[in-house]
Amino acid sequence: MILLAMLLALGAERLLSSRRRSGSADPVLARLWPRLPAAVRHVAGAPWLLALAAAAVTAALAWQLQPALLEMLFSAAVLLICFGPRDLADDVQRLRAARSAGDAATVARLSRVLQLGPMPDADHRSLLGALFIQSHERRFGACLWFIVLGPAGAVLYRVASRLAVLIEDSAAQRQAALLHGLMAWLPARITALLYGMAGSMDDALDAFGRVQREPVSGTDGWQRRSWSLLAETANAALDWEDAPDSGPMIASSLDATLAEVLRMETRATLILLALVAMFSAGAWVS
């Protein structure tokens, strides 16, 4: 059921990518938060309560659905809504086209869009690292929580990952960022390893260990480390060896590297689907 729902959602995302101009969940959250009673918005942990409430409603709806086909279609639709705001490939292809056309304004705008969201430590910030983080936030984070908790898990992660961006109150922002950091801690590391399997695993593991050993600073240092690990591990996986002792092969241009990022995202997605299929087959046999 989970595998089929993921396949449907990923297929729909690819088919509808050119029509998705904004995240389907974001407008709802942007309108909902200001309309909550002030007494609720100022309660400590209000973002946690909102995220849990959205997940609980989703779980209740899924529980009521019969037959199984309807439940699967509902799960796929929820997962699709939790992707976004657009397929990463769509934005990257636009960036490549703008670079090819010499459209500096569009290149600058798309580069800013692709680097929005959670940030690693300053020493680990780069456009390529931001793309891998965006890949996690737009796809893998929701997928991994979907595997664990079904559609409720995808909604829980989507709400948690977006509230810090949409909320203006500083205290609520900190609570939302804390929730996001906690929910992303393990999935970000799993995504990093998926990218390692999709590229050069040896280089990925070296980068993972190096960043893991670096000291953290500040109360939110553990959150930034998650994004640093993802950015550096996936970035290192872009290198591969053509033959023993030949040294790493580096893409000849940024455009070629961007194309390789998209291919790696596809491979990492296929690896995740294969792992889910193996687990499902094992559970069915047992």
Buried (B, 14 or more C-beta within 10 A) or exposed (E): EBBBBBBBBBEBBEEEBEEBEEBBBBEBBBEEBEEBEEEEBEBEEBBBBBBBEBBEEBBEBBEEBEEEEEBBBBBBBBBBBBBBBBBBBBBBBBBBBBBEEEBEEBBEBBBEBBBEBBBBBEEBBEBBBBBBBBBBBBBBBBBBBBBBBBBBBBBBBBBBBBBBBBBEBEEBBBBBBBBBBBBBBEBBBBBBBBBBBBBBBBBBBBBBEEBEEBEEEEEEEEBBBBBBBBBBBBBBBBBBEEEEEEEEEEBEEEBEBBBBBBEBBEBBBEBBBEBBBEEBEEEEEE
